[in-house]
Amino acid sequence: MSEETYPGFKDALLTKHPIGRLGTPHDIAEMVAWLGSDAAAFTSGSQFAVDGGYLAMPVGVP
């Protein structure tokens, strides 16, 4: 999806993320690296949202 095709789309998407930016491949890689490390050795059966707080936002909040 390009900004030329949908003007303002990226700005609208940014308002939905409390962290104030879109995620990057590096953000995902950091979680994967942590899950593969000894620091996560006692973690099991969990789900982790790497979404900049998007799921924490109440529905209908701009």
TIRO-545410 format. One record per residue: x, y, z of N, C-alpha, C, CB in turn; residue in one letter. Coordinates in pm, 1 decimal. Glycine has a CB too. Layout:
r n_xx:X; n_yy:Y; n_zz:Z; ca_xx:X; ca_yy:Y; ca_zz:Z; c_xx:X; c_yy:Y; c_zz:Z; cb_xx:X; cb_yy:Y; cb_zz:Z; resn:a $
...
END
This chain:
r n_xx:85.1; n_yy:-116.2; n_zz:0.0; ca_xx:0.0; ca_yy:0.0; ca_zz:0.0; c_xx:90.2; c_yy:123.2; c_zz:0.0; cb_xx:-97.1; cb_yy:-0.6; cb_zz:122.1; resn:m $
r n_xx:71.2; n_yy:206.9; n_zz:-96.7; ca_xx:159.3; ca_yy:322.0; ca_zz:-107.7; c_xx:88.7; c_yy:450.5; c_zz:-63.9; cb_xx:210.0; cb_yy:335.8; cb_zz:-251.0; resn:s $
r n_xx:168.1; n_yy:544.7; n_zz:-20.3; ca_xx:116.0; ca_yy:675.7; ca_zz:21.7; c_xx:53.6; c_yy:748.4; c_zz:-97.8; cb_xx:229.2; cb_yy:762.3; cb_zz:84.6; resn:e $
r n_xx:104.1; n_yy:720.6; n_zz:-218.2; ca_xx:48.0; ca_yy:784.5; ca_zz:-336.8; c_xx:-93.0; c_yy:732.2; c_zz:-364.7; cb_xx:138.9; cb_yy:760.7; cb_zz:-458.6; resn:e $
r n_xx:-114.2; n_yy:602.8; n_zz:-342.3; ca_xx:-244.5; ca_yy:542.4; ca_zz:-367.3; c_xx:-345.7; c_yy:579.7; c_zz:-259.7; cb_xx:-231.3; cb_yy:391.3; cb_zz:-375.8; resn:t $
r n_xx:-300.2; n_yy:582.2; n_zz:-135.2; ca_xx:-387.0; ca_yy:612.5; ca_zz:-21.2; c_xx:-325.8; c_yy:725.4; c_zz:61.2; cb_xx:-409.0; cb_yy:486.3; cb_zz:66.7; resn:y $
r n_xx:-345.0; n_yy:849.6; n_zz:18.9; ca_xx:-286.2; ca_yy:962.8; ca_zz:91.6; c_xx:-334.7; c_yy:966.5; c_zz:236.4; cb_xx:-320.7; cb_yy:1095.2; cb_zz:21.2; resn:p $
r n_xx:-242.0; n_yy:988.1; n_zz:327.7; ca_xx:-275.5; ca_yy:998.8; ca_zz:469.0; c_xx:-288.6; c_yy:866.4; c_zz:541.6; cb_xx:-400.9; cb_yy:1073.1; cb_zz:483.4; resn:g $
r n_xx:-276.5; n_yy:754.5; n_zz:469.1; ca_xx:-293.9; ca_yy:623.1; ca_zz:532.6; c_xx:-190.9; c_yy:599.0; c_zz:642.8; cb_xx:-284.1; cb_yy:512.2; cb_zz:427.8; resn:f $
r n_xx:-64.8; n_yy:628.0; n_zz:614.2; ca_xx:40.1; ca_yy:604.6; ca_zz:713.1; c_xx:17.3; c_yy:689.7; c_zz:837.8; cb_xx:178.0; cb_yy:634.5; cb_zz:653.0; resn:k $
r n_xx:-19.9; n_yy:815.6; n_zz:820.2; ca_xx:-46.3; ca_yy:902.0; ca_zz:935.3; c_xx:-163.6; c_yy:849.9; c_zz:1017.3; cb_xx:-74.0; cb_yy:1045.2; cb_zz:889.2; resn:d $
r n_xx:-267.9; n_yy:801.6; n_zz:950.8; ca_xx:-383.6; ca_yy:746.1; ca_zz:1021.3; c_xx:-343.2; c_yy:620.9; c_zz:1099.1; cb_xx:-497.6; cb_yy:713.3; cb_zz:921.8; resn:a $
r n_xx:-258.9; n_yy:539.8; n_zz:1040.2; ca_xx:-211.8; ca_yy:419.0; ca_zz:1106.4; c_xx:-126.8; c_yy:452.3; c_zz:1228.8; cb_xx:-132.1; cb_yy:333.1; cb_zz:1008.8; resn:l $
r n_xx:-43.5; n_yy:553.5; n_zz:1217.7; ca_xx:41.5; ca_yy:594.8; ca_zz:1330.1; c_xx:-40.2; c_yy:639.4; c_zz:1450.8; cb_xx:134.1; cb_yy:707.6; cb_zz:1286.9; resn:l $
r n_xx:-155.2; n_yy:699.4; n_zz:1429.0; ca_xx:-237.9; ca_yy:744.7; ca_zz:1541.3; c_xx:-295.0; c_yy:628.5; c_zz:1620.7; cb_xx:-351.0; cb_yy:832.5; cb_zz:1491.1; resn:t $
r n_xx:-292.7; n_yy:509.4; n_zz:1564.4; ca_xx:-347.4; ca_yy:391.2; ca_zz:1631.0; c_xx:-243.8; c_yy:316.4; c_zz:1714.8; cb_xx:-405.8; cb_yy:297.6; cb_zz:1528.2; resn:k $
r n_xx:-118.7; n_yy:360.0; n_zz:1711.5; ca_xx:-12.3; ca_yy:292.6; ca_zz:1784.7; c_xx:38.1; c_yy:382.7; c_zz:1898.1; cb_xx:103.9; cb_yy:254.4; cb_zz:1689.4; resn:h $
r n_xx:14.2; n_yy:342.6; n_zz:2022.4; ca_xx:56.1; ca_yy:425.4; ca_zz:2135.7; c_xx:204.9; c_yy:456.6; c_zz:2138.6; cb_xx:18.6; cb_yy:357.9; cb_zz:2262.6; resn:p $
r n_xx:286.0; n_yy:370.2; n_zz:2081.9; ca_xx:430.4; ca_yy:392.5; ca_zz:2084.0; c_xx:470.5; c_yy:502.3; c_zz:1984.9; cb_xx:504.9; cb_yy:262.0; cb_zz:2051.6; resn:i $
r n_xx:379.2; n_yy:538.3; n_zz:1893.2; ca_xx:402.2; ca_yy:650.7; ca_zz:1804.0; c_xx:481.6; c_yy:621.4; c_zz:1678.6; cb_xx:469.6; cb_yy:755.0; cb_zz:1877.0; resn:g $
r n_xx:499.4; n_yy:493.7; n_zz:1646.2; ca_xx:569.9; ca_yy:458.0; ca_zz:1522.5; c_xx:523.4; c_yy:321.4; c_zz:1477.4; cb_xx:724.1; cb_yy:459.4; cb_zz:1542.5; resn:r $
r n_xx:551.1; n_yy:288.6; n_zz:1354.4; ca_xx:519.7; ca_yy:155.8; ca_zz:1304.1; c_xx:633.0; c_yy:60.1; c_zz:1338.5; cb_xx:495.4; cb_yy:159.2; cb_zz:1151.6; resn:l $
r n_xx:600.3; n_yy:-66.6; n_zz:1345.8; ca_xx:700.9; ca_yy:-167.0; ca_zz:1377.0; c_xx:795.6; c_yy:-191.0; c_zz:1260.7; cb_xx:634.4; cb_yy:-296.6; cb_zz:1416.1; resn:g $
r n_xx:909.5; n_yy:-247.4; n_zz:1294.4; ca_xx:1011.4; ca_yy:-278.5; ca_zz:1195.0; c_xx:1047.7; c_yy:-426.6; c_zz:1204.6; cb_xx:1137.2; cb_yy:-189.4; cb_zz:1214.8; resn:t $
r n_xx:1111.6; n_yy:-480.7; n_zz:1103.3; ca_xx:1160.0; ca_yy:-618.2; ca_zz:1114.0; c_xx:1252.7; c_yy:-636.7; c_zz:1234.2; cb_xx:1232.6; cb_yy:-658.1; cb_zz:986.0; resn:p $
r n_xx:1327.0; n_yy:-532.4; n_zz:1268.7; ca_xx:1416.1; ca_yy:-540.0; ca_zz:1385.0; c_xx:1336.7; c_yy:-562.0; c_zz:1514.5; cb_xx:1500.4; cb_yy:-411.3; cb_zz:1396.0; resn:h $
r n_xx:1219.7; n_yy:-501.8; n_zz:1526.4; ca_xx:1135.4; ca_yy:-521.4; ca_zz:1644.3; c_xx:1098.1; c_yy:-668.7; c_zz:1660.7; cb_xx:1008.2; cb_yy:-435.3; cb_zz:1634.2; resn:d $
r n_xx:1063.3; n_yy:-733.1; n_zz:1551.3; ca_xx:1028.0; ca_yy:-875.5; ca_zz:1554.8; c_xx:1151.8; c_yy:-958.7; c_zz:1585.9; cb_xx:965.3; cb_yy:-920.4; cb_zz:1420.1; resn:i $
r n_xx:1262.7; n_yy:-924.5; n_zz:1523.2; ca_xx:1387.0; ca_yy:-998.9; ca_zz:1545.6; c_xx:1429.9; c_yy:-993.7; c_zz:1691.9; cb_xx:1498.5; cb_yy:-943.4; cb_zz:1456.8; resn:a $
r n_xx:1409.2; n_yy:-880.0; n_zz:1757.5; ca_xx:1444.3; ca_yy:-868.5; ca_zz:1899.3; c_xx:1363.4; c_yy:-966.4; c_zz:1983.6; cb_xx:1421.5; cb_yy:-725.1; cb_zz:1948.8; resn:e $
r n_xx:1233.8; n_yy:-981.2; n_zz:1954.5; ca_xx:1150.8; ca_yy:-1076.4; ca_zz:2029.0; c_xx:1194.2; c_yy:-1219.0; c_zz:2001.4; cb_xx:1003.0; cb_yy:-1058.8; cb_zz:1993.1; resn:m $
r n_xx:1222.2; n_yy:-1249.0; n_zz:1876.2; ca_xx:1267.9; ca_yy:-1383.6; ca_zz:1839.8; c_xx:1399.4; c_yy:-1415.3; c_zz:1910.1; cb_xx:1284.7; cb_yy:-1396.3; cb_zz:1686.5; resn:v $
r n_xx:1491.8; n_yy:-1320.3; n_zz:1913.1; ca_xx:1620.4; ca_yy:-1341.3; ca_zz:1979.7; c_xx:1600.2; c_yy:-1364.2; c_zz:2128.7; cb_xx:1713.7; cb_yy:-1221.4; cb_zz:1956.6; resn:a $
r n_xx:1510.4; n_yy:-1287.0; n_zz:2190.3; ca_xx:1484.7; ca_yy:-1304.7; ca_zz:2333.8; c_xx:1423.7; c_yy:-1442.1; c_zz:2360.7; cb_xx:1391.0; cb_yy:-1193.5; cb_zz:2386.4; resn:w $
r n_xx:1326.3; n_yy:-1482.3; n_zz:2278.8; ca_xx:1263.3; ca_yy:-1613.3; ca_zz:2298.6; c_xx:1362.9; c_yy:-1727.9; c_zz:2283.3; cb_xx:1148.7; cb_yy:-1631.7; cb_zz:2200.0; resn:l $
r n_xx:1463.4; n_yy:-1708.1; n_zz:2200.1; ca_xx:1565.5; ca_yy:-1810.9; ca_zz:2180.9; c_xx:1678.9; c_yy:-1804.7; c_zz:2281.4; cb_xx:1621.7; cb_yy:-1800.1; cb_zz:2044.1; resn:g $
r n_xx:1673.5; n_yy:-1709.5; n_zz:2372.8; ca_xx:1781.8; ca_yy:-1692.8; ca_zz:2469.4; c_xx:1750.6; c_yy:-1760.8; c_zz:2602.0; cb_xx:1809.1; cb_yy:-1545.3; cb_zz:2492.4; resn:s $
r n_xx:1851.4; n_yy:-1770.6; n_zz:2685.8; ca_xx:1833.9; ca_yy:-1826.5; ca_zz:2819.4; c_xx:1741.1; c_yy:-1741.4; c_zz:2905.7; cb_xx:1968.6; cb_yy:-1840.6; cb_zz:2887.7; resn:d $
r n_xx:1727.8; n_yy:-1613.3; n_zz:2873.6; ca_xx:1640.0; ca_yy:-1524.4; ca_zz:2950.9; c_xx:1494.2; c_yy:-1569.8; c_zz:2943.4; cb_xx:1652.3; cb_yy:-1379.8; cb_zz:2900.0; resn:a $
r n_xx:1457.6; n_yy:-1640.4; n_zz:2837.9; ca_xx:1320.3; ca_yy:-1686.8; ca_zz:2821.4; c_xx:1305.4; c_yy:-1834.8; c_zz:2854.2; cb_xx:1273.5; cb_yy:-1660.8; cb_zz:2679.9; resn:a $
r n_xx:1402.2; n_yy:-1891.6; n_zz:2921.8; ca_xx:1403.8; ca_yy:-2035.4; ca_zz:2948.4; c_xx:1282.8; c_yy:-2083.9; c_zz:3028.5; cb_xx:1529.6; cb_yy:-2071.4; cb_zz:3022.0; resn:a $
r n_xx:1224.8; n_yy:-2001.1; n_zz:3112.0; ca_xx:1112.7; ca_yy:-2041.8; ca_zz:3195.7; c_xx:978.7; c_yy:-2000.0; c_zz:3134.8; cb_xx:1127.5; cb_yy:-1982.4; cb_zz:3335.2; resn:f $
r n_xx:982.1; n_yy:-1949.3; n_zz:3013.5; ca_xx:861.4; ca_yy:-1904.9; ca_zz:2943.9; c_xx:803.7; c_yy:-2021.1; c_zz:2864.2; cb_xx:891.8; cb_yy:-1784.2; cb_zz:2850.9; resn:t $
r n_xx:673.1; n_yy:-2044.3; n_zz:2881.7; ca_xx:609.2; ca_yy:-2148.6; ca_zz:2802.7; c_xx:460.8; c_yy:-2117.0; c_zz:2785.5; cb_xx:628.1; cb_yy:-2286.8; cb_zz:2869.2; resn:s $
r n_xx:406.2; n_yy:-2156.2; n_zz:2673.7; ca_xx:264.4; ca_yy:-2140.2; ca_zz:2648.8; c_xx:215.6; c_yy:-1997.0; c_zz:2653.0; cb_xx:189.1; cb_yy:-2219.1; cb_zz:2746.3; resn:g $
r n_xx:296.6; n_yy:-1904.6; n_zz:2608.3; ca_xx:259.1; ca_yy:-1763.3; ca_zz:2612.8; c_xx:245.8; c_yy:-1705.7; c_zz:2472.8; cb_xx:361.7; cb_yy:-1683.2; cb_zz:2692.7; resn:s $
r n_xx:168.5; n_yy:-1599.1; n_zz:2464.1; ca_xx:158.1; ca_yy:-1523.3; ca_zz:2340.1; c_xx:211.7; c_yy:-1384.1; c_zz:2367.0; cb_xx:10.8; cb_yy:-1518.4; cb_zz:2287.3; resn:q $
r n_xx:291.8; n_yy:-1334.5; n_zz:2276.2; ca_xx:350.7; ca_yy:-1202.4; ca_zz:2291.7; c_xx:310.4; c_yy:-1116.3; c_zz:2172.3; cb_xx:505.5; cb_yy:-1211.3; cb_zz:2304.6; resn:f $
r n_xx:248.8; n_yy:-1004.8; n_zz:2200.1; ca_xx:211.1; ca_yy:-911.5; ca_zz:2093.4; c_xx:324.6; c_yy:-812.0; c_zz:2073.4; cb_xx:77.2; cb_yy:-837.4; cb_zz:2127.3; resn:a $
r n_xx:385.5; n_yy:-817.0; n_zz:1958.9; ca_xx:491.2; ca_yy:-721.4; ca_zz:1924.7; c_xx:424.0; c_yy:-621.0; c_zz:1831.2; cb_xx:619.7; cb_yy:-792.4; cb_zz:1856.5; resn:v $
r n_xx:346.5; n_yy:-529.9; n_zz:1892.5; ca_xx:259.5; ca_yy:-443.7; ca_zz:1813.8; c_xx:258.4; c_yy:-297.9; c_zz:1858.3; cb_xx:121.4; cb_yy:-496.6; cb_zz:1818.5; resn:d $
r n_xx:354.4; n_yy:-258.1; n_zz:1938.1; ca_xx:362.4; ca_yy:-119.0; ca_zz:1980.3; c_xx:247.2; c_yy:-73.2; c_zz:2067.2; cb_xx:370.2; cb_yy:-32.4; cb_zz:1861.8; resn:g $
r n_xx:178.6; n_yy:-167.2; n_zz:2131.8; ca_xx:66.3; ca_yy:-133.7; ca_zz:2217.8; c_xx:-67.3; c_yy:-126.3; c_zz:2146.8; cb_xx:92.3; cb_yy:-5.4; cb_zz:2283.7; resn:g $
r n_xx:-70.1; n_yy:-163.9; n_zz:2019.3; ca_xx:-192.1; ca_yy:-154.3; ca_zz:1940.4; c_xx:-309.1; c_yy:-230.2; c_zz:2003.8; cb_xx:-166.9; cb_yy:-206.5; cb_zz:1800.7; resn:y $
r n_xx:-285.4; n_yy:-352.0; n_zz:2051.2; ca_xx:-392.2; ca_yy:-430.5; ca_zz:2110.0; c_xx:-438.1; c_yy:-377.3; c_zz:2245.6; cb_xx:-347.6; cb_yy:-572.7; cb_zz:2124.2; resn:l $
r n_xx:-358.2; n_yy:-294.4; n_zz:2307.2; ca_xx:-394.6; ca_yy:-237.2; ca_zz:2436.4; c_xx:-488.7; c_yy:-118.7; c_zz:2422.6; cb_xx:-270.5; cb_yy:-195.0; cb_zz:2511.0; resn:a $
r n_xx:-502.2; n_yy:-66.5; n_zz:2301.8; ca_xx:-589.0; ca_yy:48.9; ca_zz:2279.2; c_xx:-735.5; c_yy:5.5; c_zz:2280.2; cb_xx:-554.1; cb_yy:118.1; cb_zz:2145.5; resn:m $
r n_xx:-819.6; n_yy:80.9; n_zz:2351.6; ca_xx:-963.3; ca_yy:49.2; ca_zz:2347.9; c_xx:-1019.0; c_yy:70.4; c_zz:2206.9; cb_xx:-1041.3; cb_yy:136.5; cb_zz:2450.2; resn:p $
r n_xx:-1118.0; n_yy:-7.2; n_zz:2172.0; ca_xx:-1180.8; ca_yy:3.5; ca_zz:2040.0; c_xx:-1246.3; c_yy:141.3; c_zz:2027.9; cb_xx:-1286.4; cb_yy:-110.9; cb_zz:2017.9; resn:v $
r n_xx:-1228.7; n_yy:203.2; n_zz:1914.0; ca_xx:-1290.3; ca_yy:331.9; ca_zz:1887.6; c_xx:-1208.5; c_yy:452.7; c_zz:1931.1; cb_xx:-1420.8; cb_yy:336.6; cb_zz:1953.7; resn:g $
r n_xx:-1090.1; n_yy:429.8; n_zz:1987.6; ca_xx:-1004.2; ca_yy:541.8; ca_zz:2027.1; c_xx:-926.5; c_yy:584.7; c_zz:1904.3; cb_xx:-907.5; cb_yy:502.9; cb_zz:2145.3; resn:v $
r n_xx:-931.3; n_yy:711.6; n_zz:1871.3; ca_xx:-859.0; ca_yy:758.1; ca_zz:1750.8; c_xx:-708.5; c_yy:753.7; c_zz:1768.6; cb_xx:-901.0; cb_yy:900.0; cb_zz:1715.5; resn:p $
END
